Amino acid sequence: MKSLRRFLILTHRYLGLALGLLVAMWFASGIVMMYAGSMPGLTPQLRLERLPNLDLTRVRLTPMDAASLAGDGAGPGGPPGRVQLLTVLDRPAYRVDRTTVFADTGEMLEPVGPALAQTIASRFMGVPEERIHFVRTLTGVDQWTLGQRPMPLHKFRVDDDRGTELYVQPSTAEVSTVTTRRERAVAWIGAIPHWLYFAALRQDQSLWYQTVVWTSSAACVLAVLGLMLGVTQFRKTRPFQLSRAIPYVGWMRWHYITGVLFGLFTLTWAFSGLLSMEPFAWTNATGLEVDRDVFTGGPPDLPAFTTLDAATWDRVLSGRAIKEIEFSRIQDEHYYVVRRAGEQDRVLVDAKTLEIRREPFSERSLIDRLRTALPDVPILDSELLTEYDSYYYSRGQQTPLPVLRVKFGDPAETWVYIDPRMSQITAEIHRLNRVERWLYNGFHSLDFSFWYDKRPLWDIGMIALLLGGLISSALGLFMGVKRLIR
């Protein structure tokens, strides 16, 4: 027993020396991420807000004309996957997949250089061009453009009190990323250390993945060893006295107490962080795959969309300015999907009648399409949810409601969530996804219904637990370094 204790003590001590700073950093940055969220960037809301209003009086081409000029859009021998109408360089333009065709002349957009990109940045920020300063053209990602493709990007700095920096994508002539001094500073004490999102490491996907997996695994071992020591080092006294049962004094005594109190949470946080990397094959399993064409009927037939008349559209939308139009096919009918100024919700306009569709698609039509597409898979249950359930939810209430939840009787027990307003699948969750939801989200964010939406109760509990883990790991690191120096 004595040799086991010695092994546990030495292994815990030196593994703690190796990982203590990282674990303490995870706890501290976790508190920041409760409020700061992920890496800074350009949100869909800000992009739509800054997008210039669409001037339909200047549109001369139909969507079919644009697709023909773009070479049928995207793919060898196939129709374009997505066609939009928006404003590019103060001109109406069709975006046919990744190709941009100006809707007034039929010209193709050429990649923009730094001078024109400076004008784009100036208009986006609403400041004179002399306050926009070109920094450099990136040919590889930096700290704030991780994961962005394609390159290059033109980077600019803005003379403002927020220390704004932004990046312009030459191939689309649009701003792709915006950061402020405060957002960058918060990211350096939040998302970057928490996810180990250091640019030099993150650019090597394999190295970053292995680093996170192995450090998380080692942190799990460290926590297990600490919990074992919490048991083996506890003294049984007669009569029982708690002060005598803990065989330590000073800082070590506090490390023992906080380790016993918060060790289990340290273990569950380290393990759930490991699960976020999906290191086990079962988390990558697939359930029932529902083809998205089930609810569309196929790609849009572009000749169904005629020339856009500005006066007619002004009447249809009651004078509301248009930001963006997408040409879509939904349940074998064609619709203009319109985003209007000052609104986040999309508006469906029937391509034949030019009337706004105000009613959602019927539950029966959605279920009938699923049955037709998957005749051999039984539907066990369907329900229209007006509130989030345990598997379909969002902290910022961004995912749409109401939503139709359909449960299938396939081997993976797949649940499909469908937005009836857009006749569109929003989520597919099979049995193992639901298990992972509790092992990852449940343990990592402690998002259990009894308190997750009852703020500030959740905030108080999370901060108390994170601070407890931080104190325990910081004390262990402090004493380990002192012993190492001695």
C-alpha positions in Angstrom: 0.0 0.0 0.0 2.9 2.3 0.8 4.5 1.8 -2.6 1.2 2.4 -4.3 0.8 5.7 -2.5 4.3 6.7 -3.4 3.6 5.9 -7.0 0.4 7.9 -7.0 2.0 10.9 -5.3 5.1 11.0 -7.6 3.1 10.5 -10.8 0.5 13.1 -9.8 3.2 15.6 -8.7 5.3 15.5 -11.9 2.4 15.1 -14.3 0.9 18.2 -12.5 4.2 20.0 -13.0 4.0 19.3 -16.7 0.3 20.1 -17.1 -0.5 22.5 -14.2 -0.1 25.7 -16.2 -2.2 24.4 -19.1 -5.0 23.1 -16.8 -5.1 26.4 -14.9 -5.2 28.3 -18.2 -8.2 26.1 -19.3 -10.1 27.0 -16.1 -9.3 30.8 -16.4 -10.1 31.0 -20.1 -13.3 29.0 -19.5 -14.7 31.8 -17.4 -13.9 34.3 -20.1 -15.5 32.1 -22.8 -18.8 32.0 -20.8 -19.3 35.6 -22.0 -16.9 36.2 -24.9 -17.8 33.2 -27.0 -15.5 32.0 -29.8 -13.0 33.7 -32.1 -13.9 37.2 -33.4 -15.1 37.5 -37.0 -17.8 38.8 -39.2 -21.2 37.8 -37.9 -24.1 37.1 -40.4 -26.0 39.9 -38.7 -23.2 42.5 -39.2 -22.6 41.3 -42.8 -26.3 41.8 -43.7 -26.5 45.2 -41.9 -23.4 46.5 -43.8 -24.5 45.1 -47.1 -25.7 47.9 -49.4 -29.3 48.0 -50.4 -30.1 46.3 -53.7 -31.0 48.7 -56.6 -33.3 46.6 -58.8 -33.7 49.4 -61.4 -30.2 48.6 -62.6 -30.7 44.9 -63.0 -30.7 44.0 -66.7 -29.9 40.2 -66.6 -32.1 37.3 -65.5 -30.6 34.6 -63.2 -30.5 32.3 -66.3 -28.4 34.9 -68.2 -26.0 35.1 -65.3 -25.7 31.3 -65.0 -25.0 31.1 -68.7 -22.3 33.7 -68.6 -20.7 32.0 -65.5 -20.5 28.8 -67.4 -23.5 27.1 -65.7 -22.2 28.0 -62.4 -20.5 25.4 -60.6 -19.9 22.2 -61.8 -19.0 20.2 -64.7 -22.2 19.5 -66.6 -24.5 20.4 -63.6 -26.7 23.3 -62.7 -25.5 25.9 -60.3 -25.8 24.9 -56.6 -26.7 28.4 -55.4 -27.6 31.7 -57.1 -28.0 35.0 -55.3 -28.5 38.6 -56.2 -26.7 41.2 -54.1 -24.7 44.4 -54.3 -21.0 44.2 -55.2 -18.9 47.3 -55.7 -22.1 49.4 -55.6 -23.5 47.4 -58.5 -26.2 44.7 -58.5 -24.5 41.3 -59.1 -25.4 37.7 -59.3 -23.3 35.3 -57.2 -23.4 31.9 -59.1 -21.8 29.6 -56.6 -18.3 31.3 -56.4 -18.5 33.2 -59.6 -19.8 36.9 -59.6 -21.5 38.3 -62.7 -22.6 42.0 -62.7 -26.4 42.2 -63.3 -26.2 45.5 -65.2 -23.7 44.6 -67.9 -22.9 40.9 -67.7 -19.2 41.6 -66.8 -17.4 39.1 -64.7 -15.8 40.3 -61.4 -12.0 40.1 -61.5 -10.0 39.8 -58.3 -9.7 43.2 -56.7 -6.3 44.7 -55.8 -5.4 46.6 -52.6 -6.5 50.0 -53.9 -10.0 48.9 -54.8 -10.1 46.7 -51.6 -9.4 49.9 -49.6 -12.5 51.5 -51.1 -14.5 48.4 -50.2 -13.3 48.6 -46.6 -14.0 52.3 -46.5 -17.6 51.8 -47.6 -18.1 48.9 -45.2 -16.9 50.9 -42.2 -18.5 54.1 -43.3 -15.3 56.2 -42.9 -13.2 58.2 -45.5 -10.6 56.2 -47.3 -7.7 58.2 -45.7 -8.7 56.5 -42.4 -8.2 53.0 -44.0 -4.6 51.9 -44.1 -3.4 48.9 -46.1 -1.4 46.5 -43.9 -0.4 43.7 -46.3 -1.8 41.0 -48.6 -2.0 37.6 -46.8 -1.0 34.6 -48.8 -1.4 32.4 -45.7 -3.7 32.5 -42.7 -2.9 34.6 -39.6 -4.3 34.5 -36.1 -7.7 35.9 -37.1 -8.3 34.2 -40.4 -7.7 30.5 -39.3 -9.8 28.2 -41.4 -10.6 30.8 -44.1 -10.3 29.8 -47.7 -9.5 30.8 -50.4 -6.5 33.1 -50.1 -5.2 35.7 -50.6 -6.8 38.4 -48.4 -6.1 42.1 -48.2 -5.7 43.3 -44.6 -6.5 46.8 -43.5 -6.3 48.8 -40.3 -8.9 51.5 -39.5 -8.2 54.8 -37.7 -10.9 54.6 -35.1 -11.1 54.3 -31.3 -11.9 50.6 -31.5 -8.7 49.6 -33.2 -10.6 47.8 -36.0 -8.9 45.5 -38.5 -10.6 44.0 -41.4 -9.9 41.6 -44.3 -11.2 41.9 -47.9 -11.6 38.8 -50.1 -10.3 39.7 -53.6 -12.3 37.0 -55.4 -15.7 38.3 -54.0 -14.9 41.9 -53.3 -16.4 41.6 -49.9 -15.2 42.0 -46.3 -14.7 38.5 -44.9 -13.5 39.2 -41.3 -13.7 42.1 -38.9 -12.0 42.3 -35.5 -11.6 45.1 -32.9 -8.8 45.7 -30.3 -11.1 44.5 -27.5 -12.2 41.4 -29.4 -8.6 40.4 -30.1 -7.6 41.0 -26.5 -10.5 38.9 -25.1 -9.7 36.1 -27.6 -6.1 36.0 -26.3 -7.4 35.3 -22.8 -10.4 33.2 -23.9 -10.8 31.2 -27.0 -7.1 31.0 -28.1 -5.7 29.5 -24.9 -8.8 27.4 -24.3 -8.8 25.8 -27.7 -5.0 26.0 -28.2 -5.8 28.1 -31.2 -2.3 29.6 -31.6 -1.8 30.2 -35.3 1.6 28.5 -35.5 0.0 25.3 -34.0 -3.5 25.5 -35.6 -2.2 25.7 -39.1 -1.0 22.2 -38.8 -4.3 20.4 -38.4 -2.7 17.0 -37.5 -0.3 18.4 -35.0 -3.0 20.6 -33.4 -5.4 17.6 -33.2 -2.8 15.3 -31.6 -1.7 18.1 -29.1 -5.3 18.7 -27.9 -6.1 14.9 -27.7 -3.0 14.0 -25.8 -3.0 17.0 -23.4 -6.7 16.4 -22.6 -6.0 12.7 -22.1 -3.2 13.5 -19.7 -5.4 15.9 -17.8 -7.9 13.1 -17.3 -5.2 10.9 -15.9 -4.0 13.8 -13.6 -7.5 14.3 -12.3 -8.0 10.5 -11.7 -4.7 10.3 -9.8 -5.7 13.3 -7.7 -9.1 11.7 -6.8 -7.3 8.4 -5.9 -5.0 10.3 -3.6 -8.0 12.1 -2.0 -9.1 8.6 -0.9 -5.8 6.9 -0.1 -4.4 9.9 1.9 -7.6 10.3 4.0 -7.0 9.2 7.6 -9.5 7.3 9.6 -9.5 8.6 13.2 -11.3 7.5 16.3 -13.2 9.5 17.3 -13.5 11.0 13.8 -12.1 14.5 13.5 -12.0 16.1 10.1 -9.1 18.3 11.0 -7.0 15.3 11.9 -8.2 13.2 8.9 -6.5 15.5 6.4 -2.8 14.7 6.7 -1.5 18.1 5.4 -0.9 21.6 6.6 -0.5 25.0 4.8 -1.0 25.3 1.1 -0.9 21.5 0.6 -3.9 21.2 2.9 -5.8 23.7 0.7 -4.7 21.8 -2.5 -6.1 18.6 -1.0 -9.4 20.1 0.0 -10.0 21.9 -3.3 -8.9 18.8 -5.1 -11.4 16.6 -3.3 -14.2 19.2 -3.8 -13.5 20.0 -7.4 -11.6 17.0 -8.7 -14.6 15.3 -10.2 -15.6 18.4 -12.2 -12.0 18.7 -13.3 -12.1 15.2 -14.7 -15.5 15.7 -16.4 -14.3 18.9 -18.0 -11.1 17.4 -19.2 -12.9 14.3 -20.6 -15.6 16.3 -22.3 -12.9 18.6 -23.8 -11.3 15.4 -25.2 -14.7 14.3 -26.6 -14.9 17.6 -28.5 -12.1 16.3 -30.7 -14.1 13.2 -31.5 -11.2 10.8 -30.9 -13.4 7.7 -30.7 -14.8 6.1 -33.8 -18.4 5.8 -32.4 -18.7 9.6 -32.3 -18.2 9.7 -36.0 -21.0 7.2 -36.8 -23.7 8.3 -39.2 -27.4 7.8 -38.8 -30.1 8.0 -41.4 -29.1 10.3 -44.2 -31.9 12.4 -45.7 -31.2 13.9 -49.1 -31.8 17.7 -49.0 -33.6 17.4 -52.4 -36.4 15.7 -50.6 -37.8 19.1 -49.6 -36.7 21.0 -52.7 -37.5 18.7 -55.5 -34.0 19.4 -57.0 -32.0 22.4 -58.0 -33.8 25.6 -59.0 -35.0 25.8 -62.6 -33.6 29.3 -63.3 -35.9 30.2 -66.3 -38.7 30.2 -63.7 -37.3 33.5 -62.5 -38.0 36.4 -64.8 -36.6 39.9 -65.0 -37.0 41.8 -61.7 -39.2 44.9 -62.0 -38.3 47.4 -59.3 -41.8 49.0 -59.1 -43.5 45.6 -58.7 -41.1 44.6 -55.9 -41.5 47.9 -54.2 -45.2 47.2 -54.0 -44.8 43.5 -52.9 -42.4 44.5 -50.1 -44.2 47.7 -49.1 -41.2 49.8 -49.9 -38.8 47.9 -47.7 -35.3 47.9 -49.0 -33.8 44.6 -50.2 -30.4 43.4 -49.1 -30.1 40.1 -50.9 -32.2 37.7 -53.0 -31.7 33.9 -53.4 -33.3 32.0 -56.1 -34.6 28.7 -54.6 -36.8 25.7 -55.2 -38.9 24.5 -52.3 -41.3 21.6 -52.6 -41.2 21.7 -56.4 -42.2 25.4 -56.5 -39.9 28.3 -57.1 -39.4 31.1 -54.6 -37.4 34.3 -54.2 -35.8 34.1 -50.7 -35.5 37.7 -49.7 -33.5 39.3 -46.9 -34.8 42.8 -46.2 -33.1 45.8 -44.4 -33.5 45.7 -40.7 -34.7 42.1 -40.5 -33.0 38.8 -39.9 -35.9 36.6 -41.0 -36.1 35.6 -44.6 -39.2 36.3 -46.7 -40.5 33.8 -49.3 -42.0 35.4 -52.5 -43.7 33.0 -54.9 -41.9 33.2 -58.3 -45.2 32.8 -60.2 -47.5 35.2 -58.4 -45.0 37.5 -56.7 -47.0 37.1 -53.5 -45.4 36.7 -50.0 -45.9 33.3 -48.5 -47.0 33.9 -45.0 -48.0 30.4 -43.9 -45.5 27.7 -43.1 -45.5 24.5 -45.2 -47.9 21.9 -43.7 -46.7 19.2 -41.4 -48.4 16.6 -43.7 -46.4 17.8 -46.8 -43.2 17.5 -44.9 -43.9 14.0 -43.5 -45.3 12.8 -46.9 -42.0 13.8 -48.5 -40.0 11.9 -45.9 -42.2 8.8 -46.4 -41.8 9.0 -50.1 -38.0 9.4 -49.9 -37.6 6.7 -47.2 -40.3 4.2 -47.8 -38.6 1.4 -45.9 -37.9 3.4 -42.7 -40.9 3.7 -40.3 -41.8 7.0 -38.7 -42.4 6.4 -35.0 -43.4 9.9 -34.0 -43.7 13.5 -35.2 -44.3 16.7 -33.2 -44.3 20.4 -33.9 -42.1 22.0 -31.2 -42.7 25.6 -30.1 -39.9 25.4 -27.5 -36.4 23.8 -27.7 -35.8 20.3 -26.4 -32.7 18.8 -25.0 -31.0 18.2 -28.4 -32.2 21.1 -30.5 -31.5 24.4 -28.8 -29.2 27.4 -28.8 -28.1 29.8 -26.0 -28.8 32.9 -28.2 -32.1 31.5 -29.5 -30.7 31.6 -33.1 -32.0 28.2 -34.3 -35.5 28.6 -35.7 -38.8 27.8 -34.0 -41.3 26.3 -34.4 -39.6 23.1 -35.7 -41.0 19.7 -36.7 -39.3 16.8 -34.9 -39.6 13.5 -36.7 -38.4 10.3 -35.0 -37.5 7.4 -37.3 -37.3 3.7 -36.5 -34.0 3.1 -38.2 -31.1 1.2 -36.4 -29.5 4.5 -35.4 -32.8 5.9 -34.0 -32.4 9.1 -36.0 -34.4 12.3 -35.2 -34.8 14.9 -37.9 -35.7 18.5 -37.2 -37.3 20.5 -40.0 -38.0 24.2 -40.2 -41.6 24.4 -41.6 -41.2 28.0 -42.7 -38.4 27.1 -45.1 -39.2 23.4 -45.6 -35.6 22.8 -44.7 -33.7 20.3 -42.4 -32.0 22.1 -39.6 -30.6 19.1 -37.7 -30.2 15.3 -37.9 -29.4 13.6 -34.6 -29.0 9.8 -34.1 -28.7 7.9 -30.8 -25.0 8.2 -30.4 -25.2 12.0 -31.1 -27.6 12.2 -28.2 -25.3 10.3 -25.9 -22.4 12.5 -27.0 -24.6 15.6 -26.3 -24.7 14.7 -22.6 -21.1 13.6 -22.4 -19.8 16.7 -24.1 -22.3 19.6 -23.8 -23.7 18.3 -20.6 -20.4 17.9 -18.8 -18.5 20.8 -20.5 -21.2 23.5 -20.3 -23.3 21.9 -17.6 -26.3 22.8 -19.7 -28.9 20.8 -17.8 -32.4 22.1 -18.0 -32.9 22.7 -14.2 -30.6 25.7 -14.3 -29.1 26.3 -17.8 -31.8 28.9 -18.8 -32.1 30.3 -15.3 -29.5 32.9 -15.3 -27.7 34.1 -13.2 -28.0 30.8 -11.3 -26.0 29.0 -14.0 -23.4 31.7 -14.1 -22.9 31.6 -10.3 -22.6 27.8 -10.3 -20.2 27.7 -13.3 -18.0 30.5 -12.0 -17.8 28.9 -8.5 -16.8 25.5 -10.0 -14.3 27.0 -12.5 -12.7 29.1 -9.7 -12.4 26.0 -7.5 -10.7 24.1 -10.3 -8.4 27.1 -11.0 -7.4 27.4 -7.3 -6.7 23.7 -7.0 -4.6 23.5 -10.1 -2.8 26.8 -9.4 -1.9 25.6 -5.8 -0.6 22.3 -7.1 1.5 24.0 -9.7 2.9 26.5 -7.2 3.9 23.8 -4.7 5.3 21.6 -7.5 7.5 24.5 -8.8 8.7 25.3 -5.2 9.7 21.6 -4.7 11.4 21.4 -8.1 13.4 24.6 -7.3 14.3 23.3 -3.8 
